Amino acid sequence: MGNERVSVFSTDNRAEVPIYPLDVFFLTDAGKTEIHGGATRLPAEALEVLVMLDGKQTVGDLEQAIPNVPAANLRNLLRSLLAANLVRAATLAEAGGVEVDFDAFFKAAADADPSSPAVEKSADREAVYGAPELERNGYYVSIARQAVKARVPAAGDKLLALVVEDDPDMAALIQRLLGRDTLTVIVCAKREEVLARLRQKPSPDVVLLDLQLPDLNGFDLLQKLKTHPQLKLMPVVVVTADAKPESVMRGLALGADGYITKPFDHAALVRGVNAVLGH
């Protein structure tokens, strides 16, 4: 793909490839690189679909799991990913092993009527049927959107990274890895520390955010950062042990610029942070 972004809802590919609810798609090697390689230029919707397809889902599963994207747009997005060689259609042998919850599928189809008050909008919806299998087998994600423009230090000669992490060993590791580069690293472990630092100037150039903190919900903080008038453009990379695909999708939907699961490859973490900083 080079540096080109996938055309998400292009009018050029809307009718060429028929896509049906029980169709199954798999990631190509290029598609796997986008969500496991540490740097990507794909938009959030495309990343959500690739994360889901990494768990062997049907098109119907995708439509249930990503209700914020209309079904027609989702199928157009699949066509774009096919054209970009990021996904491929399953063979008959591969497709034969997929189990489909027909009751849930047809209920979702009924709920998809925009006039229906039963349409589920919550980001907490349990959407991924294959999640238990993925958890058993282990699931590693290293996603970081490549910034179009490089960030420059607000003060001094180094960019500032805020690490929100309550595990002292993990915090020390991240601080050591990032401190080798052109970053000044500050670690906060508690809610009041995080809020106090965010009120100070200069603002961090990047935030590395653990989701599982004793007195702070990482998803809530991510949402607040991405809706804050002054802080919404500050890149946030989620660094967490929560590797459930629905959590990855939720983080991306809330605006995370990266999602890296623990335990992580040291080089991948540095590469991902550099990507969101535009370096």
C-alpha positions in Angstrom: 0.0 0.0 0.0 2.9 2.4 0.6 1.7 5.6 2.0 -1.7 5.5 0.4 -4.9 5.4 2.5 -7.6 2.9 1.6 -10.6 4.6 0.0 -13.2 3.9 2.6 -16.6 4.6 0.9 -15.5 5.1 -2.6 -18.2 5.2 -5.3 -15.9 3.4 -7.6 -16.4 0.0 -6.0 -20.0 -0.1 -4.7 -21.5 -2.7 -7.0 -18.7 -4.7 -8.5 -18.4 -7.3 -5.7 -21.5 -8.9 -4.3 -21.3 -9.4 -0.5 -23.7 -11.4 1.6 -24.4 -11.7 5.3 -22.9 -15.2 5.7 -19.8 -14.4 3.6 -16.5 -14.9 5.5 -13.3 -12.9 4.9 -9.8 -13.3 6.2 -6.9 -11.0 6.5 -4.1 -11.2 4.0 -0.5 -10.8 5.2 -0.7 -7.1 4.3 -3.9 -6.8 6.4 -2.3 -8.5 9.3 0.6 -6.0 9.1 -1.8 -3.1 9.5 -3.0 -4.3 12.9 0.0 -6.1 14.2 2.9 -4.1 12.7 2.8 -0.9 14.8 2.1 1.7 12.2 -0.8 2.3 9.8 -2.5 5.0 7.7 -5.9 3.3 7.7 -8.9 5.2 9.1 -10.6 3.9 12.2 -13.5 2.2 10.4 -11.1 0.1 8.3 -9.1 -0.8 11.4 -12.3 -1.9 13.2 -13.1 -4.3 10.4 -9.6 -5.7 10.2 -9.6 -6.4 14.0 -13.0 -8.2 13.6 -11.8 -10.2 10.6 -8.8 -11.4 12.5 -11.3 -13.4 14.5 -13.0 -15.3 11.6 -16.3 -13.4 11.5 -19.1 -13.4 9.0 -20.4 -10.2 7.3 -23.4 -10.5 9.5 -21.2 -10.6 12.6 -19.5 -7.4 11.4 -22.8 -5.6 10.9 -23.8 -6.4 14.5 -20.4 -5.6 16.0 -20.0 -2.2 14.3 -23.5 -0.6 14.5 -22.1 2.9 14.1 -21.3 2.1 10.4 -24.4 1.6 8.2 -24.5 -1.9 6.6 -24.2 -0.5 3.0 -21.1 1.5 4.0 -19.6 -1.4 5.7 -19.9 -3.6 2.6 -18.4 -0.8 0.5 -15.5 -0.7 3.0 -15.0 -4.5 2.6 -14.8 -4.0 -1.2 -12.2 -1.3 -0.6 -10.2 -3.6 1.6 -10.5 -6.4 -1.0 -9.3 -4.1 -3.7 -6.3 -3.0 -1.5 -5.5 -6.7 -0.9 -5.9 -6.3 2.8 -8.6 -9.0 3.1 -9.5 -12.0 1.0 -12.6 -14.2 0.6 -12.6 -17.4 2.6 -12.2 -20.7 0.7 -15.1 -23.2 1.0 -13.1 -25.3 3.5 -12.4 -22.2 5.6 -15.9 -20.9 5.5 -17.4 -24.2 6.5 -16.1 -24.0 10.1 -17.9 -20.7 11.0 -20.8 -21.0 13.4 -23.6 -18.4 12.9 -26.1 -17.5 15.6 -29.1 -17.1 13.4 -31.4 -15.9 16.1 -29.1 -13.1 17.0 -28.4 -12.3 13.3 -32.1 -11.9 12.4 -32.8 -10.0 15.6 -30.0 -7.6 14.7 -31.5 -7.2 11.2 -34.8 -6.2 12.7 -33.1 -3.8 15.1 -31.2 -2.2 12.3 -34.4 -0.3 11.3 -33.5 3.3 12.3 -37.1 3.9 13.4 -36.9 1.0 15.9 -36.2 2.2 19.5 -34.5 -1.1 20.2 -31.4 -0.2 18.2 -28.3 -0.8 20.4 -25.9 2.1 20.4 -23.8 1.3 23.5 -20.0 0.8 23.1 -20.3 -1.8 25.8 -22.3 -4.2 23.6 -21.0 -7.7 23.6 -20.3 -7.9 19.9 -17.7 -10.5 19.1 -18.8 -14.2 19.1 -15.2 -15.4 18.6 -13.7 -13.4 21.5 -13.4 -16.4 24.0 -11.4 -18.4 21.4 -9.2 -15.4 20.7 -8.5 -14.9 24.4 -7.6 -18.6 24.8 -5.2 -18.5 21.9 -3.8 -15.1 22.7 -4.4 -12.0 20.7 -1.7 -9.4 19.9 -2.4 -6.0 18.5 0.0 -3.2 17.6 -1.9 -0.4 15.9 -0.6 3.1 15.5 -1.9 5.6 13.0 0.9 7.4 11.1 0.5 11.1 11.7 0.5 13.2 8.5 2.5 16.0 10.1 5.4 15.6 12.6 4.8 17.1 16.0 7.5 19.6 17.2 8.3 20.2 20.9 6.2 22.9 22.6 9.2 23.8 24.8 12.8 22.7 25.0 14.3 20.3 22.6 12.3 17.1 23.5 8.7 16.1 23.0 6.8 15.2 26.2 5.2 11.8 26.8 2.7 11.2 29.6 2.5 7.6 30.6 -0.6 6.7 32.6 0.3 3.4 34.2 -0.1 2.0 37.7 2.3 -0.9 37.4 5.7 0.5 38.5 7.7 -2.1 36.6 5.7 -1.5 33.4 6.0 2.2 33.8 9.8 2.0 34.3 10.1 -0.2 31.2 8.1 2.3 29.0 10.0 5.2 30.5 13.3 3.5 29.7 12.3 2.6 26.1 10.9 6.0 25.2 13.6 8.0 27.2 16.2 6.6 24.8 14.7 8.6 22.0 13.9 12.3 21.8 11.2 12.2 24.5 10.9 13.4 28.1 8.7 10.9 29.9 6.4 11.6 32.9 4.6 8.8 34.7 1.3 9.2 36.5 -0.5 6.3 38.3 -3.5 7.9 40.0 -6.5 9.9 38.8 -5.5 13.2 40.6 -2.0 13.0 39.3 -3.2 12.6 35.7 -5.7 15.4 35.9 -3.1 17.7 37.6 -0.6 17.1 34.8 -3.1 17.6 32.1 -3.9 21.0 33.5 -0.3 22.1 33.3 1.5 23.7 30.3 3.0 22.6 28.0 0.5 19.8 27.3 1.9 16.3 26.6 2.8 15.6 23.0 1.5 12.0 23.4 -0.3 10.0 26.1 0.3 6.3 26.6 -2.8 5.1 28.5 -3.4 1.9 30.4 -7.1 1.1 30.5 -7.1 -0.9 33.8 -6.4 1.6 36.6 -7.5 1.3 40.2 -9.3 4.7 40.4 -9.6 5.7 36.8 -11.5 4.2 33.8 -9.2 4.4 30.8 -12.0 4.4 28.3 -13.6 7.4 30.1 -10.4 9.3 30.1 -9.8 8.6 26.4 -13.3 9.8 25.6 -12.8 13.0 27.6 -9.4 13.7 26.0 -10.8 13.2 22.5 -13.7 15.6 23.1 -11.7 18.3 24.9 -11.4 21.4 22.8 -7.7 21.9 23.6 -6.5 18.3 24.0 -8.5 16.4 21.3 -5.6 16.6 18.8 -3.1 15.2 21.2 -2.3 11.6 20.2 -3.3 8.8 22.6 -1.9 5.3 22.4 -3.7 2.7 24.5 -1.2 0.3 26.1 -3.1 -2.4 27.9 -3.5 -6.1 28.7 -7.1 -5.9 27.5 -6.7 -7.7 24.1 -10.4 -8.5 23.5 -11.3 -7.4 20.0 -14.4 -5.5 21.2 -12.1 -3.5 23.5 -9.7 -2.7 20.6 -12.7 -1.6 18.5 -14.1 0.5 21.4 -10.7 2.2 21.8 -10.5 3.0 18.1 -14.1 4.2 18.0 -13.4 6.6 20.9 -10.5 8.1 18.9 -7.4 6.3 20.1 -4.5 6.9 17.7 -2.9 3.6 18.7 -3.7 0.4 20.5 -0.9 -1.9 21.7 -1.5 -4.9 23.8 0.7 -6.2 26.6 3.1 -8.0 26.6 4.5 -5.9 23.7 7.5 -6.0 21.5 9.8 -3.3 22.7 10.6 -2.1 19.2 6.9 -2.1 18.2 6.1 0.2 21.1 8.8 2.7 20.1 7.8 2.4 16.5 4.1 3.0 17.3 4.8 6.1 19.4 7.0 7.5 16.7 4.2 6.9 14.2 1.6 8.8 16.0 4.1 11.7 16.5 4.7 11.7 12.8 8.4 10.6 13.0 
